[in-house]
Amino acid sequence: MDQDRTNLSRYARPGRLTSAGPFAPLLEAVPAEPAEIARTIQGLLIHEHIADAYGVALTDADRQTVHLRPADDLLARIAGGPDAQPLTIARPPEQRVAGNCRHYSLLLVTALRARGVPARARCGFGDYFVDGRYEDHWVAEYWSPEQLRWIIVDAQLDARQRELFGIDFDTTDVPRDRFLVAGEAWARCRAGHADPDVFGLSLTDEGGWWWIAGNMMRDAAALHGVELLPWDSWGAMPAPEEKLDDERMALFDELARLTREPDRHADELRRLCADVRLRVPATVRNDVRGCDEPV
């Protein structure tokens, strides 16, 4: 794939939510290889919905960190004060900071960009959690100048989860048919090759066009440097179970086309995402908390 150097360079710089801020020195001590960065992150975070697999019962207070958006806020909670241990020292599971797939991906992107490596978070669906379903999920991808391609890393999947979910592929080079970016999921469903109802979250027994559309907007926002929470909503994003009219279906058809190949269509995607229906505003709706919050 021929890559525009200007386009790559923008993914090599920290963004609004992927700056380590005062915690950059802590990141410098982390090994540079993406696989080692992912392993480091796995010793710092615990997925709020998989904590029991590590013998951890999270309190409501513990779970509040899942609402942190900026990487430096997350790193502040991990560091815990001026006498912070190096990030390379894995915390016991009960001392890890609660997050979700988006937080693992965010920290991986933050660490890679701190080294000048082009990286970005992607929002979509993985087929490797629940049989017969594509589960709401985030991953990160980085540009390999040797292989001339973007490589997907699922930083969430440590040894315990690989066993738990029966993972049979390299989690530091996730096959593109195992994780689908949201635009690919939309395109497959529109072509009749997949059922939109299997794309969503089995935990809440939800799925459908509205869920795929929401993840497409989050993916597009991440491609433009704003890696929002999985439950942030704004603009044209449909409400749960909302039926989409022809106008919005056409809008999401175009967004799917562009986000499936965001580098090839960088200028078009930038113009489309400036549309008020898609543009990330200063304040978004945190649907879990039921309130508006600044980005």
Sequence and secondary structure as in RCSB ss.txt:
>XXXX:A:sequence
MDQDRTNLSRYARPGRLTSAGPFAPLLEAVPAEPAEIARTIQGLLIHEHIADAYGVALTDADRQTVHLRPADDLL
ARIAGGPDAQPLTIARPPEQRVAGNCRHYSLLLVTALRARGVPARARCGFGDYFVDGRYEDHWVAEYWSPEQLRW
IIVDAQLDARQRELFGIDFDTTDVPRDRFLVAGEAWARCRAGHADPDVFGLSLTDEGGWWWIAGNMMRDAAALHG
VELLPWDSWGAMPAPEEKLDDERMALFDELARLTREPDRHADELRRLCADVRLRVPATVRNDVRGCDEPV
>XXXX:A:secstr
    HHHHHHTSS  SS   GGGHHHHHTS SSHHHHHHHHHTTEEETTTGGGGT    HHHHGGGG  SHHHHH
HHHH STT   TTS   GGGSEEE HHHHHHHHHHHHHHTT  EEEEEEEESSSSTT EEEEEEEEEEETTTTEE
EEE TT  HHHHHHTT  S TTS  TTTEEEHHHHHHHHHTTSS GGGEEEGGGTEESHHHHHHHHHHHHHHHTT
    TTEE TT   TT    HHHHHHHHHHHHHHHSTTTTHHHHHHHTTSTTTS  SEEEETTTTEEEE 
